[in-house]
Amino acid sequence: MTLERVVKVVERWVRAYTRGLPPSVAQRRADELGADLQDHIAHERARGVSDRRIALSILSRMVRGLAADTAWRAELLTGDPMERVPAALPPLGLGLLVAAVITVGVMPLVGGGAPIAGVVVGLAAGLIYARRRRASKET
């Protein structure tokens, strides 16, 4: 997967999780993340990092931020970051999404690898999300 393609994947994700929000809020979020991506790319290129490694690090950041992005959206809509997340993204769903992204998007970038790694990381993400969800309900 090329760096340009990874940037497009991130841009699509931003459009997906800002869909239905006020246009000014969605545009501001897209602009913030777009500027952050460009800074990330420029910084890594200045250090001599290959585009392939930059793409991998950006994809990794996106995957690690999926739950935070969803919580950000839920907080905007309800005032409580965990209020709407369970219905929109249950732990199993999050785990499967992360597993799919890693298996399909990351493994080819790093030269293959066992697809089970994507499943393990995806399930771990789902479990972490479930634990945070439970902890937020107890407070």
C-alpha atoms as an extended CHARMM CRD file, in Angstrom:
* protein
*
       139  EXT
         1         1  MET       CA              0.0000000000        0.0000000000        0.0000000000  PROA      1               0.0000000000
         2         2  THR       CA              1.4780000000        3.3390000000       -1.0280000000  PROA      2               0.0000000000
         3         3  LEU       CA              1.7160000000        6.3890000000        1.2030000000  PROA      3               0.0000000000
         4         4  GLU       CA             -0.8100000000        8.1990000000       -0.9720000000  PROA      4               0.0000000000
         5         5  ARG       CA             -3.2540000000        5.3260000000       -0.6190000000  PROA      5               0.0000000000
         6         6  VAL       CA             -2.8620000000        5.2560000000        3.1750000000  PROA      6               0.0000000000
         7         7  VAL       CA             -3.5140000000        9.0060000000        3.3110000000  PROA      7               0.0000000000
         8         8  LYS       CA             -6.7100000000        8.4270000000        1.3090000000  PROA      8               0.0000000000
         9         9  VAL       CA             -7.7770000000        5.6520000000        3.7270000000  PROA      9               0.0000000000
        10        10  VAL       CA             -7.2980000000        8.0350000000        6.6600000000  PROA      10              0.0000000000
        11        11  GLU       CA             -9.2240000000       10.7710000000        4.8510000000  PROA      11              0.0000000000
        12        12  ARG       CA            -12.1000000000        8.3390000000        4.1910000000  PROA      12              0.0000000000
        13        13  TRP       CA            -12.1330000000        7.3280000000        7.8540000000  PROA      13              0.0000000000
        14        14  VAL       CA            -12.3180000000       11.0000000000        8.8870000000  PROA      14              0.0000000000
        15        15  ARG       CA            -15.2280000000       11.5660000000        6.4870000000  PROA      15              0.0000000000
        16        16  ALA       CA            -16.9720000000        8.4610000000        7.8430000000  PROA      16              0.0000000000
        17        17  TYR       CA            -16.7780000000        9.3530000000       11.5280000000  PROA      17              0.0000000000
        18        18  THR       CA            -17.6140000000       13.0310000000       10.9690000000  PROA      18              0.0000000000
        19        19  ARG       CA            -20.5970000000       12.2610000000        8.7180000000  PROA      19              0.0000000000
        20        20  GLY       CA            -23.7600000000       13.8460000000       10.0610000000  PROA      20              0.0000000000
        21        21  LEU       CA            -21.9330000000       16.3600000000       12.2510000000  PROA      21              0.0000000000
        22        22  PRO       CA            -22.2960000000       20.0970000000       11.5670000000  PROA      22              0.0000000000
        23        23  PRO       CA            -20.2790000000       20.8630000000        8.4270000000  PROA      23              0.0000000000
        24        24  SER       CA            -18.0270000000       23.3620000000       10.2130000000  PROA      24              0.0000000000
        25        25  VAL       CA            -17.1260000000       20.7820000000       12.8940000000  PROA      25              0.0000000000
        26        26  ALA       CA            -16.4780000000       18.0560000000       10.3190000000  PROA      26              0.0000000000
        27        27  GLN       CA            -14.3540000000       20.3790000000        8.1710000000  PROA      27              0.0000000000
        28        28  ARG       CA            -12.3480000000       21.6100000000       11.1520000000  PROA      28              0.0000000000
        29        29  ARG       CA            -11.6110000000       18.0050000000       12.1990000000  PROA      29              0.0000000000
        30        30  ALA       CA            -10.6280000000       17.0410000000        8.6380000000  PROA      30              0.0000000000
        31        31  ASP       CA             -8.3780000000       20.1110000000        8.3710000000  PROA      31              0.0000000000
        32        32  GLU       CA             -6.7110000000       19.3640000000       11.7330000000  PROA      32              0.0000000000
        33        33  LEU       CA             -5.9830000000       15.7690000000       10.7900000000  PROA      33              0.0000000000
        34        34  GLY       CA             -4.9080000000       16.7100000000        7.2690000000  PROA      34              0.0000000000
        35        35  ALA       CA             -2.3890000000       19.2080000000        8.6400000000  PROA      35              0.0000000000
        36        36  ASP       CA             -1.1910000000       16.6460000000       11.1860000000  PROA      36              0.0000000000
        37        37  LEU       CA             -0.6810000000       14.0710000000        8.4210000000  PROA      37              0.0000000000
        38        38  GLN       CA              1.2960000000       16.5180000000        6.2970000000  PROA      38              0.0000000000
        39        39  ASP       CA              3.4810000000       17.4660000000        9.2910000000  PROA      39              0.0000000000
        40        40  HSD       CA              4.0380000000       13.7830000000       10.0820000000  PROA      40              0.0000000000
        41        41  ILE       CA              5.0400000000       13.0160000000        6.5040000000  PROA      41              0.0000000000
        42        42  ALA       CA              7.3480000000       16.0500000000        6.2210000000  PROA      42              0.0000000000
        43        43  HSD       CA              9.0390000000       15.2770000000        9.5300000000  PROA      43              0.0000000000
        44        44  GLU       CA              9.6290000000       11.6190000000        8.6670000000  PROA      44              0.0000000000
        45        45  ARG       CA             10.9030000000       12.4160000000        5.1660000000  PROA      45              0.0000000000
        46        46  ALA       CA             13.3180000000       14.9790000000        6.6240000000  PROA      46              0.0000000000
        47        47  ARG       CA             14.6730000000       12.1710000000        8.8140000000  PROA      47              0.0000000000
        48        48  GLY       CA             15.1610000000        9.9770000000        5.7330000000  PROA      48              0.0000000000
        49        49  VAL       CA             12.3600000000        7.5150000000        6.5170000000  PROA      49              0.0000000000
        50        50  SER       CA             11.0150000000        5.6340000000        3.4930000000  PROA      50              0.0000000000
        51        51  ASP       CA              7.4780000000        6.2720000000        2.2640000000  PROA      51              0.0000000000
        52        52  ARG       CA              6.6380000000        2.6540000000        3.0120000000  PROA      52              0.0000000000
        53        53  ARG       CA              7.5810000000        3.0570000000        6.6860000000  PROA      53              0.0000000000
        54        54  ILE       CA              5.7450000000        6.3890000000        6.8670000000  PROA      54              0.0000000000
        55        55  ALA       CA              2.6420000000        4.7210000000        5.4330000000  PROA      55              0.0000000000
        56        56  LEU       CA              2.8790000000        1.9770000000        8.0200000000  PROA      56              0.0000000000
        57        57  SER       CA              3.2290000000        4.4400000000       10.8930000000  PROA      57              0.0000000000
        58        58  ILE       CA              0.2450000000        6.4860000000        9.6690000000  PROA      58              0.0000000000
        59        59  LEU       CA             -1.8780000000        3.3780000000        9.3040000000  PROA      59              0.0000000000
        60        60  SER       CA             -0.8220000000        2.2950000000       12.7770000000  PROA      60              0.0000000000
        61        61  ARG       CA             -1.8100000000        5.6870000000       14.2110000000  PROA      61              0.0000000000
        62        62  MET       CA             -5.1940000000        5.4550000000       12.5140000000  PROA      62              0.0000000000
        63        63  VAL       CA             -5.8990000000        1.9870000000       13.8880000000  PROA      63              0.0000000000
        64        64  ARG       CA             -4.7940000000        2.9770000000       17.3960000000  PROA      64              0.0000000000
        65        65  GLY       CA             -7.0480000000        6.0390000000       17.2200000000  PROA      65              0.0000000000
        66        66  LEU       CA            -10.2600000000        4.3460000000       16.0180000000  PROA      66              0.0000000000
        67        67  ALA       CA            -11.8490000000        4.1170000000       19.4670000000  PROA      67              0.0000000000
        68        68  ALA       CA            -10.7710000000        7.6590000000       20.3970000000  PROA      68              0.0000000000
        69        69  ASP       CA            -12.2540000000        9.0370000000       17.1670000000  PROA      69              0.0000000000
        70        70  THR       CA            -15.5210000000        7.2500000000       17.8220000000  PROA      70              0.0000000000
        71        71  ALA       CA            -15.5950000000        8.4890000000       21.4250000000  PROA      71              0.0000000000
        72        72  TRP       CA            -14.8780000000       12.0490000000       20.2200000000  PROA      72              0.0000000000
        73        73  ARG       CA            -17.8910000000       11.8530000000       17.9170000000  PROA      73              0.0000000000
        74        74  ALA       CA            -20.1130000000       10.3980000000       20.6270000000  PROA      74              0.0000000000
        75        75  GLU       CA            -19.0700000000       13.1120000000       23.0600000000  PROA      75              0.0000000000
        76        76  LEU       CA            -19.9560000000       15.8050000000       20.5100000000  PROA      76              0.0000000000
        77        77  LEU       CA            -23.3680000000       14.2390000000       19.9760000000  PROA      77              0.0000000000
        78        78  THR       CA            -24.2460000000       13.4560000000       23.5900000000  PROA      78              0.0000000000
        79        79  GLY       CA            -21.7520000000       15.0980000000       25.9270000000  PROA      79              0.0000000000
        80        80  ASP       CA            -20.6900000000       11.6370000000       27.1290000000  PROA      80              0.0000000000
        81        81  PRO       CA            -17.9740000000        9.8360000000       25.1430000000  PROA      81              0.0000000000
        82        82  MET       CA            -19.3160000000        6.3960000000       26.0890000000  PROA      82              0.0000000000
        83        83  GLU       CA            -23.0330000000        7.1580000000       25.7250000000  PROA      83              0.0000000000
        84        84  ARG       CA            -23.4930000000        6.2530000000       22.0650000000  PROA      84              0.0000000000
        85        85  VAL       CA            -20.3260000000        4.3000000000       21.3900000000  PROA      85              0.0000000000
        86        86  PRO       CA            -21.7000000000        0.9370000000       22.6130000000  PROA      86              0.0000000000
        87        87  ALA       CA            -24.5550000000        0.9860000000       20.1260000000  PROA      87              0.0000000000
        88        88  ALA       CA            -22.3830000000        2.2610000000       17.2950000000  PROA      88              0.0000000000
        89        89  LEU       CA            -19.2670000000        0.2130000000       17.8940000000  PROA      89              0.0000000000
        90        90  PRO       CA            -19.5570000000       -2.7580000000       20.2560000000  PROA      90              0.0000000000
        91        91  PRO       CA            -16.3160000000       -4.3770000000       21.4320000000  PROA      91              0.0000000000
        92        92  LEU       CA            -16.5820000000       -7.2780000000       19.0160000000  PROA      92              0.0000000000
        93        93  GLY       CA            -17.2120000000       -4.8710000000       16.1360000000  PROA      93              0.0000000000
        94        94  LEU       CA            -14.2030000000       -2.7790000000       17.0730000000  PROA      94              0.0000000000
        95        95  GLY       CA            -12.0670000000       -5.8900000000       17.3590000000  PROA      95              0.0000000000
        96        96  LEU       CA            -13.1530000000       -7.1490000000       13.9590000000  PROA      96              0.0000000000
        97        97  LEU       CA            -12.5930000000       -3.7380000000       12.3720000000  PROA      97              0.0000000000
        98        98  VAL       CA             -9.0720000000       -3.4920000000       13.7850000000  PROA      98              0.0000000000
        99        99  ALA       CA             -8.3360000000       -7.0980000000       12.7800000000  PROA      99              0.0000000000
       100       100  ALA       CA             -9.5070000000       -6.4240000000        9.2260000000  PROA      100             0.0000000000
       101       101  VAL       CA             -7.4770000000       -3.2350000000        8.8820000000  PROA      101             0.0000000000
       102       102  ILE       CA             -4.3360000000       -4.9030000000       10.1910000000  PROA      102             0.0000000000
       103       103  THR       CA             -4.7300000000       -8.0960000000        8.2000000000  PROA      103             0.0000000000
       104       104  VAL       CA             -5.6520000000       -6.4300000000        4.9100000000  PROA      104             0.0000000000
       105       105  GLY       CA             -3.8410000000       -3.1010000000        5.2230000000  PROA      105             0.0000000000
       106       106  VAL       CA             -0.7930000000       -3.5580000000        7.4310000000  PROA      106             0.0000000000
       107       107  MET       CA              0.4110000000       -7.0850000000        6.7090000000  PROA      107             0.0000000000
       108       108  PRO       CA              1.0890000000       -6.3900000000        3.0000000000  PROA      108             0.0000000000
       109       109  LEU       CA              3.0720000000       -3.2810000000        4.0080000000  PROA      109             0.0000000000
       110       110  VAL       CA              5.3620000000       -5.2140000000        6.3040000000  PROA      110             0.0000000000
       111       111  GLY       CA              5.9100000000       -8.0400000000        3.8800000000  PROA      111             0.0000000000
       112       112  GLY       CA              3.2370000000      -10.5300000000        4.8310000000  PROA      112             0.0000000000
       113       113  GLY       CA              3.2100000000      -12.0880000000        8.2330000000  PROA      113             0.0000000000
       114       114  ALA       CA              0.6660000000      -14.2600000000        9.8880000000  PROA      114             0.0000000000
       115       115  PRO       CA             -2.9250000000      -13.0090000000        9.5390000000  PROA      115             0.0000000000
       116       116  ILE       CA             -3.4740000000      -14.2740000000       13.0810000000  PROA      116             0.0000000000
       117       117  ALA       CA             -1.5040000000      -11.2300000000       14.3160000000  PROA      117             0.0000000000
       118       118  GLY       CA             -4.2500000000       -8.9650000000       12.9850000000  PROA      118             0.0000000000
       119       119  VAL       CA             -6.8940000000      -11.0370000000       14.7180000000  PROA      119             0.0000000000
       120       120  VAL       CA             -5.0000000000      -11.0180000000       18.0270000000  PROA      120             0.0000000000
       121       121  VAL       CA             -4.4850000000       -7.2430000000       17.9490000000  PROA      121             0.0000000000
       122       122  GLY       CA             -8.1140000000       -6.7320000000       16.9090000000  PROA      122             0.0000000000
       123       123  LEU       CA             -9.4130000000       -8.8330000000       19.7720000000  PROA      123             0.0000000000
       124       124  ALA       CA             -7.1210000000       -7.0080000000       22.1880000000  PROA      124             0.0000000000
       125       125  ALA       CA             -8.5360000000       -3.6830000000       20.9770000000  PROA      125             0.0000000000
       126       126  GLY       CA            -12.0640000000       -4.9700000000       21.5420000000  PROA      126             0.0000000000
       127       127  LEU       CA            -11.1990000000       -6.1130000000       25.0620000000  PROA      127             0.0000000000
       128       128  ILE       CA             -9.5380000000       -2.7990000000       25.9380000000  PROA      128             0.0000000000
       129       129  TYR       CA            -12.5680000000       -0.9480000000       24.6360000000  PROA      129             0.0000000000
       130       130  ALA       CA            -14.9320000000       -3.1720000000       26.6330000000  PROA      130             0.0000000000
       131       131  ARG       CA            -12.9270000000       -2.5980000000       29.8230000000  PROA      131             0.0000000000
       132       132  ARG       CA            -12.9690000000        1.1890000000       29.3240000000  PROA      132             0.0000000000
       133       133  ARG       CA            -16.6840000000        1.0900000000       28.6000000000  PROA      133             0.0000000000
       134       134  ARG       CA            -17.3400000000       -0.8470000000       31.7980000000  PROA      134             0.0000000000
       135       135  ALA       CA            -15.1090000000        1.4820000000       33.8460000000  PROA      135             0.0000000000
       136       136  SER       CA            -16.8840000000        4.5900000000       32.5300000000  PROA      136             0.0000000000
       137       137  LYS       CA            -20.2780000000        3.1480000000       33.5050000000  PROA      137             0.0000000000
       138       138  GLU       CA            -19.0700000000        2.4510000000       37.0500000000  PROA      138             0.0000000000
       139       139  THR       CA            -18.0760000000        6.0790000000       37.6650000000  PROA      139             0.0000000000
